[in-house]
Amino acid sequence: MTDPRTRPRTVLVIGGGASGNAVTVLLRRAGITVDLIEAKPDWNVLGSGITLQGNALRVLRELGVWDKVQESGYAFDSVGLATPDGHVFHVQQDIRTGGEDLPATIGMQRPRLQEILCEAVRASGATVRLGTTADELVQDGAGVTARFSDGTEGRYDLVVAADGLNSLTRAMIGIGEKPEPTGMAIWRVAAPRPAGLERTDLAFGGPCYIAGYCPTSENTIYAYLVEANRDRASIDPASYADEMRRLAAPYGGAWPEIAASITDPAKVNYTWFDRLLVEGSWHRGRVVLVGDAAHACPPTLAQGAAMSLEDASVLAELLSAQESWDSSGSLDSRDSLDDLLTRYHERRIDRVRMVVEASVQLGQWQLDGVRDADVPGLIGRTMSALKETP
């Protein structure tokens, strides 16, 4: 019989987004065999822009992709608060949550970040199968048999479910929590960068709760408008560009130039804000949740990607620290796989809960019209706490 302490460990990662790609790279670095499957045949290289704060950059540096991220994105260290007519009345220095040697924030084109992470996965030596899903996971005491949509199957020591907000794996293993709408929705679009736009400015009030933008390269930004959510079926996708221009029209500053560039409805994204937090254990047997499959929050703190990347880092750290995940019959202090996955949840849950609750609260104050809410205090306390390594 093969000694489980010397047999190569095998992991199936379901989902090739930020958390799935990151955990794949880190596990491969530890010599663990990884198969990654992604449902979308294009590996989900889509989207407008993304705001990455320092604690996300810290994980990207750990992955070895920081130089490419820095070269491709746009770094800045402050955020402006503006009136709807475009007057910036306050500029706040951002907290460097990744440490003083990293910028507070980098804006990036989301497709470029995904390309960088996909390149890192390929370079890691992981096996990648696109356009493939896991239709069934059968667990026993020694492993998991995965049956795939192409009729094949594989045998693994661990399955990492990184398949996003509407994770099918989460439901498959009997975790019943589902995402819930918060009452807000966001319009997003990529646009050319107006001259002089060098940071995020946020306007509160006007026809939307928030009108904001983020530079994503020397030549590009992504712009967004946050409003109360509407029935998606009531909005014709062919009208998305017209609708976003209509909402942007009352805003001043850089907005007239931004609005003039919004002409292609296919490039405008409309999404509801959701919240999700799996409160109990994030694993069942040998299947564990990471990223949006376990938790998700509105982008009011721009921490969604950071929390997913941190999950990948912590899980990989714990799994890589031991040569074996089977402590049965051993006389040393080695943890079992169940112990490791429990410790992963314990390391993450309080930090993630803090971010989810703060992100939801910031939006709820706006929905409720609370004028004396301690927005700066809540943001400051949360971001200060995130300076600590997870």
C-alpha positions in Angstrom: 0.0 0.0 0.0 1.3 3.5 -0.9 2.2 5.6 2.2 -0.1 8.6 2.1 2.7 10.7 3.5 4.8 10.1 0.3 2.1 9.9 -2.4 1.7 13.1 -4.4 -1.3 15.1 -3.2 -4.0 16.0 -5.8 -6.4 18.9 -5.8 -9.2 19.8 -8.0 -9.9 23.5 -8.2 -13.4 24.4 -9.6 -13.5 27.9 -11.0 -10.8 30.0 -12.7 -11.5 33.4 -11.2 -9.2 35.3 -8.9 -9.4 32.9 -5.9 -9.2 29.7 -8.0 -6.3 30.9 -10.1 -4.4 32.2 -7.0 -4.9 29.0 -4.9 -3.8 26.9 -8.0 -0.5 28.9 -8.3 0.3 28.7 -4.6 -0.5 24.9 -4.3 1.6 24.2 -7.4 4.5 26.1 -5.8 4.3 23.6 -2.9 4.5 20.7 -5.3 0.9 19.7 -5.1 -0.8 18.3 -8.3 -3.6 20.6 -9.3 -6.3 20.3 -12.0 -8.3 23.5 -12.6 -11.6 23.4 -14.4 -13.5 26.5 -15.6 -17.1 26.5 -16.9 -16.5 29.3 -19.4 -14.5 28.4 -22.5 -12.9 31.8 -22.7 -11.7 31.5 -19.0 -13.9 34.5 -18.1 -11.6 37.2 -19.5 -14.3 39.8 -19.3 -15.3 42.9 -17.4 -14.6 46.6 -17.2 -12.4 47.5 -14.3 -11.4 46.6 -10.8 -10.1 48.4 -7.8 -7.3 46.5 -5.9 -6.3 47.8 -2.5 -3.1 47.1 -0.8 -4.1 43.9 0.9 -5.0 42.5 -2.5 -1.7 43.7 -3.9 0.1 41.9 -1.1 -1.3 38.5 -2.3 -0.6 39.4 -5.9 3.0 40.0 -4.9 3.0 36.6 -3.2 1.8 35.0 -6.4 4.8 36.6 -8.3 2.7 38.8 -10.6 3.1 42.1 -8.9 5.5 43.5 -11.5 3.0 42.8 -14.3 0.1 44.2 -12.2 2.1 47.4 -11.5 3.0 47.8 -15.1 -0.5 47.2 -16.4 -2.5 49.2 -13.8 -2.7 52.7 -12.4 -1.5 53.3 -8.8 -2.9 56.1 -6.5 -3.0 56.8 -2.8 -6.0 59.1 -2.3 -9.7 59.3 -2.9 -11.7 62.5 -3.6 -15.2 63.4 -2.4 -17.1 65.6 -4.8 -20.5 67.3 -5.2 -22.7 66.2 -8.1 -21.5 69.2 -10.1 -18.0 67.9 -9.9 -16.5 70.1 -7.2 -14.0 68.1 -5.2 -14.4 69.4 -1.6 -12.2 66.8 0.2 -9.3 64.6 -0.7 -8.5 61.8 1.8 -5.3 59.8 1.8 -6.0 56.1 1.6 -4.6 53.6 4.2 -1.9 51.4 2.7 -3.5 48.1 3.8 -0.7 46.0 2.1 2.1 47.8 3.8 4.0 51.0 3.1 6.0 49.4 0.3 2.8 48.9 -1.8 0.4 51.6 -3.1 -2.8 52.1 -1.3 -4.7 51.3 -4.5 -4.2 50.1 -8.1 -7.0 50.4 -10.7 -6.8 47.8 -13.5 -8.7 46.7 -16.5 -10.3 43.5 -15.1 -9.6 41.5 -18.3 -5.9 42.3 -18.0 -5.8 41.1 -14.4 -7.4 37.9 -15.4 -4.9 37.5 -18.3 -2.0 37.9 -15.8 -3.5 35.3 -13.4 -4.2 32.9 -16.2 -0.6 33.2 -17.5 0.6 32.4 -13.9 -1.6 29.3 -13.7 -0.3 28.0 -17.1 3.3 28.6 -16.0 2.7 26.8 -12.7 2.2 23.5 -14.5 -1.4 23.0 -13.5 -3.7 21.1 -15.8 -6.4 23.5 -17.1 -9.7 22.4 -18.7 -12.0 25.1 -20.0 -15.6 24.7 -20.8 -15.8 22.0 -18.1 -17.9 21.6 -15.0 -18.0 19.1 -12.2 -21.4 17.4 -12.3 -21.0 15.1 -9.3 -18.6 14.8 -6.3 -18.6 11.5 -4.5 -16.7 11.5 -1.2 -15.3 8.7 0.9 -12.7 8.6 3.7 -9.8 8.5 1.3 -10.7 11.1 -1.3 -13.2 12.6 -3.8 -14.2 11.2 -7.2 -15.3 14.0 -9.5 -17.4 13.3 -12.6 -17.1 16.0 -15.2 -19.4 17.3 -17.9 -17.3 15.8 -20.7 -17.9 12.3 -19.4 -14.6 11.8 -17.7 -13.8 11.5 -14.0 -10.9 12.1 -11.7 -9.8 11.2 -8.2 -8.6 13.9 -5.7 -7.5 14.3 -2.1 -9.2 17.7 -2.0 -11.7 19.8 -4.0 -11.5 23.6 -3.8 -14.8 25.2 -4.8 -13.9 28.7 -6.3 -17.0 28.8 -8.6 -18.3 32.2 -7.5 -21.3 33.8 -6.0 -23.8 31.3 -7.5 -21.6 28.3 -6.7 -23.1 25.1 -7.8 -20.6 23.2 -5.7 -21.8 25.0 -2.5 -25.3 23.6 -3.1 -23.9 20.2 -4.1 -22.2 19.7 -0.7 -25.3 20.8 1.2 -24.5 24.4 2.2 -27.8 26.2 1.9 -26.8 29.9 2.1 -27.6 31.9 -1.1 -26.7 35.4 -2.1 -29.2 38.1 -1.1 -29.8 41.4 -2.9 -29.0 44.5 -0.8 -31.3 46.8 -2.8 -28.7 48.6 -4.9 -27.4 48.0 -8.4 -24.4 49.3 -10.3 -23.8 50.4 -13.9 -20.2 50.0 -15.0 -18.3 50.8 -18.2 -14.7 51.1 -19.4 -13.9 54.5 -20.9 -10.9 56.6 -22.1 -9.2 58.5 -19.3 -9.9 62.2 -19.3 -6.8 64.4 -18.9 -6.0 65.1 -15.2 -8.0 62.2 -13.8 -5.5 60.5 -11.5 -7.5 58.9 -8.6 -11.0 57.8 -7.7 -13.5 60.6 -7.1 -16.9 59.8 -5.6 -19.9 62.0 -5.9 -22.8 61.3 -3.5 -26.3 62.5 -4.4 -27.9 63.5 -7.6 -30.0 60.9 -9.5 -27.7 58.1 -8.2 -26.4 57.1 -4.7 -22.8 57.2 -6.0 -21.2 58.4 -9.2 -17.5 57.4 -9.3 -14.6 56.4 -11.5 -11.2 54.8 -11.2 -8.2 55.1 -13.5 -7.2 51.6 -14.8 -4.2 52.5 -17.0 -2.5 55.6 -18.5 -5.2 55.7 -21.1 -8.3 54.1 -19.5 -10.7 54.3 -16.6 -13.8 52.5 -15.5 -16.8 54.5 -14.4 -19.7 53.5 -12.3 -23.1 54.7 -11.2 -24.9 53.2 -8.2 -28.7 53.3 -7.9 -31.6 51.4 -6.4 -31.9 48.0 -8.1 -34.6 47.6 -10.8 -36.1 44.5 -12.3 -33.6 43.5 -14.9 -36.3 42.3 -17.2 -37.6 45.9 -17.4 -34.3 47.2 -19.0 -33.6 46.3 -22.6 -29.8 45.5 -22.9 -29.8 47.4 -26.2 -30.6 50.5 -24.1 -27.8 50.1 -21.6 -25.6 52.8 -23.1 -28.5 55.3 -23.4 -29.6 54.5 -19.8 -26.1 55.0 -18.4 -25.7 58.3 -20.2 -29.1 59.5 -18.9 -28.0 58.7 -15.3 -24.7 60.4 -15.8 -26.0 63.6 -17.5 -26.5 65.6 -14.3 -23.0 65.1 -13.0 -20.2 67.6 -13.6 -16.4 67.4 -13.5 -15.1 64.6 -15.7 -18.5 63.1 -16.2 -19.6 64.9 -19.4 -16.4 63.6 -21.2 -17.0 60.1 -19.7 -20.7 60.1 -20.7 -19.9 61.1 -24.3 -17.8 58.0 -24.7 -20.6 55.6 -23.5 -22.0 54.5 -26.9 -21.8 50.7 -27.1 -24.5 49.0 -25.0 -22.5 45.7 -25.1 -19.7 47.4 -23.1 -22.0 48.5 -20.3 -22.6 46.1 -17.4 -25.6 46.3 -15.0 -25.4 44.2 -11.8 -27.3 44.0 -8.6 -25.4 44.3 -5.3 -25.5 41.0 -3.3 -24.4 39.9 0.1 -23.4 36.4 1.2 -21.6 35.0 4.2 -21.5 31.3 5.0 -21.5 31.4 8.7 -20.8 27.8 9.5 -17.9 25.7 8.4 -16.7 26.4 4.8 -16.0 22.7 4.1 -17.9 19.5 4.0 -15.5 16.5 4.2 -12.9 17.1 1.5 -14.6 19.9 -0.4 -13.9 23.5 0.7 -15.2 26.9 -0.4 -13.0 29.9 -1.2 -13.8 33.4 -2.5 -17.3 34.4 -3.6 -18.5 30.9 -3.1 -18.1 31.5 0.7 -18.7 35.2 0.9 -19.5 38.3 -1.2 -20.2 41.9 -0.5 -21.2 45.1 -2.3 -18.1 47.0 -3.7 -18.6 49.9 -1.4 -15.2 49.2 0.2 -13.7 47.7 -2.9 -12.6 44.6 -0.9 -14.3 41.7 -2.8 -11.3 40.6 -4.8 -9.0 41.2 -1.8 -11.0 38.9 0.4 -11.0 36.2 -2.3 -7.3 36.5 -2.8 -6.6 36.4 0.9 -8.7 33.2 1.2 -6.5 31.6 -1.4 -3.3 32.7 0.4 -4.4 31.4 3.8 -5.8 28.1 2.5 -2.6 27.4 0.5 -0.4 28.4 3.4 -2.1 25.8 5.7 -2.2 23.1 3.1 1.4 23.6 2.0 2.8 23.5 5.6 2.5 19.7 5.8 3.8 16.9 3.6 0.7 14.8 4.3 -3.0 15.7 5.1 -3.6 12.3 6.7 -2.6 12.1 10.3 -4.3 8.8 11.1 -2.0 6.5 12.9 0.8 9.0 13.2 2.6 9.9 16.4 3.5 13.4 15.5 1.5 16.6 15.7 0.5 16.7 12.1 -3.0 18.0 11.5 -5.6 16.1 9.6 -7.2 17.6 6.5 -10.3 18.4 8.5 -8.2 20.2 11.1 -6.5 22.3 8.4 -9.8 23.2 6.8 -11.3 24.1 10.2 -8.3 26.3 10.9 -8.7 28.0 7.5 -12.3 29.0 8.4 -11.2 30.2 11.8 -8.5 32.4 10.3 -10.9 34.0 7.8 -14.4 34.2 9.3 -14.0 37.3 11.6 -12.1 39.3 9.0 -14.5 38.5 6.2 -17.5 39.1 8.4 -16.1 42.6 9.3 -15.8 43.5 5.6 -19.1 42.1 4.5 -21.0 43.9 7.3 -19.2 47.2 6.8 -19.8 47.0 3.0 -23.5 46.3 3.4 -23.8 49.0 6.1 -22.3 51.7 3.9 -25.0 51.0 1.3 -27.8 50.7 3.8 -27.1 54.1 5.2 -27.6 55.5 1.7 -30.7 53.5 1.1 -32.2 54.7 4.4 -31.1 58.4 3.8 -29.1 58.6 7.0 -27.3 61.9 6.9 -25.3 61.7 10.1 -23.8 58.3 9.5 -20.2 57.8 10.5 -19.0 56.8 7.1 -15.4 58.0 7.5 -15.2 56.3 10.9 -16.5 53.0 9.6 -14.2 53.0 6.6 -11.2 54.1 8.7 -11.7 51.4 11.3 -12.2 48.7 8.7 -9.2 49.6 6.5 -6.9 50.0 9.5 -7.8 46.5 10.6 -7.0 45.2 7.2 -3.4 46.3 7.5 -2.9 43.3 9.7 -1.9 40.2 7.7 -4.8 37.7 7.5 
